[in-house]
Amino acid sequence: MNHMPHYLFTLKQAAKPKWILLLFVVSILLNGCITNKKITYLQENPESTYEDEYSPPDTYRIQPNDNIYIRVSTLDPRFSAFFNPSLDAGGSGARMDEASADLLSYPVQEDGTIEIPYIGKVEVESLTLSEAKAVIEELMKDYVTDASITIRLVNNYVSILGQVNVPGMYPIYKQRLNIFQAISMAGDIAVYGDRYDIRIVRQTLEGSEVREFDLTDKKIIDTEYYYVLPNDVIYVKPIKGRFWGLNEFPWTVIFSSITATISIILLIQTVSQ
C-alpha cells in the first residue's frame, strides 16, 4: 500500500485554512462594494412609506433669538435716512453686505418682540417673514404712507454634517432651498454615506425635533422633508458595517494575502502531481 508522503499530507492540511482565509478576504471585498442602487437618488420604491398625497412644505416662523434685518425705503430720502440711520440720504437703495446686515439686525427677544426705533416693541414671534413685513408696514403708515419694507432673516444658515464631502455651515440665499441643493453645497454625500436614512434636526416653536427620510425614494419630492429651513442641521450617517473608506482600506495587506494564498495552492497542486 502506497502511503502519501508526510510533507504532502501536511501541505494539504495547510491548504484548507488558506482556502478559508481566501474566502474570508473575498467576502470582505464584496461587502465593501457599493452598488448603484445604494447611491442613486429618486428611485421608484414600491415599499415607500411616504403618502401619495402632497404635503405642503413647512414655512419658517420667527423664533426668539433670531436676528431680523429690516430696511425701510420711501420716495422721500429723508424718511429713509430717519428709519435707516446707517444709510445716507442717497444710499438707501444700496445693497447691504452680510456684515452690515448682521450689525443692523433686530434681535428677537425672549418675549417674541423686536424693538424698532420710534415705533417701539413689535410682536413677531410665530410670524412668517411675509406676515412680519405686513405688520411693520402697517405700523409705518403712522409716519409715512409710501413705506416699503425689506425684511430677511440674518441667521439663515443650514449645517451639513457626517458623510458628506465638505461638511460645514452654509448660508441660504434662496427663499426655497431643497434638500438636494443643500447637500450639493456640501459636495454631495460621500460614497459611504447612508442615503436611506438622512436625519434633520429642526428647531420649531415647540423645541427641537429630529426627522428621518430616504433620499433614494422619489416620493420625497412631495413631502415636507423636501425643503430645508433656516437653522436646520442635516446629518448623513455612515452605511452600516462600514469599517474602511476607500482611501483607508488596507488594499496592500489584502492583495498580499491573496497572492500568498494562491502561491501556496499552486505549490500544493504542483507537488501532488
SEGU-626824 format. One record per residue (C-alpha): residue in three letters; y, z, x. Coordinates in steps of 0.05 Angstrom, whole numbers, plus 5000, padded with zeros to 4 digits. Layout:
BEGIN
alaYZX/...
***
This chain:
BEGIN
met500050005000/asn506749795026/his512050325027/met519450195024/pro522850385090/his526351055083/tyr533250765102/leu532650235046/phe530950764996/thr536951165018/leu541550565013/lys539050404943/gln540151124923/ala547251084951/ala548650454912/lys548250804845/pro554251264854/lys558050684885/trp556950284822/ile559450874782/leu565550904826/leu566750164816/leu566350224741/phe571050824743/val576150434784/val575749834738/ser576650274676/ile582950574707/leu585749874719/leu584149654648/asn587250274618/gly593550134658/cys594349444626/ile599949374575/thr598548854521/asn603748424487/lys602448784422/lys604849434453/ile611549154476/thr613248644422/tyr618648854373/leu619048704298/gln611748534284/glu608248464217/asn604749124204/pro600149164144/glu599649914155/ser607150024155/thr609450694128/tyr616450434111/glu618350304039/asp619349584017/glu625949753984/tyr632249704025/ser635250374047/pro642750334059/pro644850554129/asp647851234140/thr655451264146/tyr658351744197/arg662252314166/ile667352714205/gln664953384230/pro668253994264/asn669253894339/asp670253144331/asn676452824361/ile680252314319/tyr685351834347/ile690951664297/arg696551164305/val701951034254/ser705150344250/thr711250164208/leu716249594204/asp721550084229/pro720150244303/arg723950894295/phe718751174247/ser713150934292/ala716251304351/phe717251904306/phe709851964289/asn707451704356/pro711752084407/ser707951794466/leu709951084447/asp716750794459/ala720250404404/gly717849734429/gly710749934447/ser707950164380/gly703249574379/ala700649664449/arg693249764456/met691350464479/asp686150554532/glu680551074526/ala684051604567/ser690451554526/ala686551564461/asp682952194483/leu689552544502/leu692852344437/ser687052514392/tyr686853054339/pro681153554346/val677653734281/gln677754494275/glu672054934252/asp675154954182/gly674754184179/thr682154044186/ile686753684235/glu693953864248/ile698753264242/pro706053374263/tyr710953434205/ile705253374154/gly701153984171/lys693754114161/val689553554131/glu682453664107/val677953124137/glu671053444144/ser665453054110/leu670052444101/thr668551754129/leu673851454174/ser675950994118/glu676751574070/ala680651974121/lys685151374133/ala686751324058/val688352064054/ile693152044113/glu696551414089/glu697751744021/leu700852354055/met705251894098/lys708551594036/asp712952214033/tyr716151974097/val715451224098/thr712750734046/asp710050194091/ala705950624138/ser699450324165/ile694450794196/thr689650634253/ile684251154258/arg678051184301/leu673151684330/val674351844403/asn667552174415/asn664051534395/tyr658051524442/val650551454440/ser645951774492/ile639551404510/leu634251784550/gly626951744571/gln623151104587/val628950614589/asn631250224650/val638350504652/pro638751174616/gly645651454602/met651251554552/tyr654450924525/pro660750814483/ile660150494414/tyr665549964407/lys662749634344/gln663349904274/arg655949774265/leu651149844324/asn643749744310/ile638150074349/phe636349434388/gln643549334410/ala643750064433/ile637350004473/ser639649354504/met645549734533/ala640550174569/gly636949564599/asp631449554546/ile625350004542/ala621250054605/val614149764606/tyr611050454597/gly615750664541/asp612550814474/arg615650324424/tyr611350614368/asp614651294369/ile622151294383/arg626051934369/ile633252004347/val636752674348/arg642452624297/gln648053114282/thr649353204208/leu653653674167/glu647454104157/gly645654124231/ser641353724279/glu635353324256/val630152914291/arg627952244264/glu621951834287/phe620951094278/asp616850494302/leu620649924336/thr614749454332/asp614949454255/lys619648914228/lys620949324165/ile625249794206/ile631049304193/asp631249524120/thr631250274135/glu636550794151/tyr633850824222/tyr636550144239/tyr643750344253/val646050834307/leu651251354290/pro656351684337/asn653352244379/asp646152014367/val641152174422/ile635651654429/tyr629351884466/val623751404487/lys617251754501/pro612251504554/ile605851184530/lys600251694522/gly595551724582/arg600451404629/phe599651714698/trp603051204743/gly608550694737/leu607550004766/asn611350204829/glu607750864833/phe600650634823/pro596250724885/trp594150004890/thr592250044964/val587350604952/ile584350264891/phe583349594925/ser580649924988/ser575450294945/ile573449654910/thr572749284976/ala568549835007/thr564049864945/ile562849114945/ser561349125020/ile556049665011/ile552849294953/leu552548644993/leu549549025052/ile544049315008/gln542448634978/thr542048325047/val537548865075/ser533048855014/gln531548105021/
***
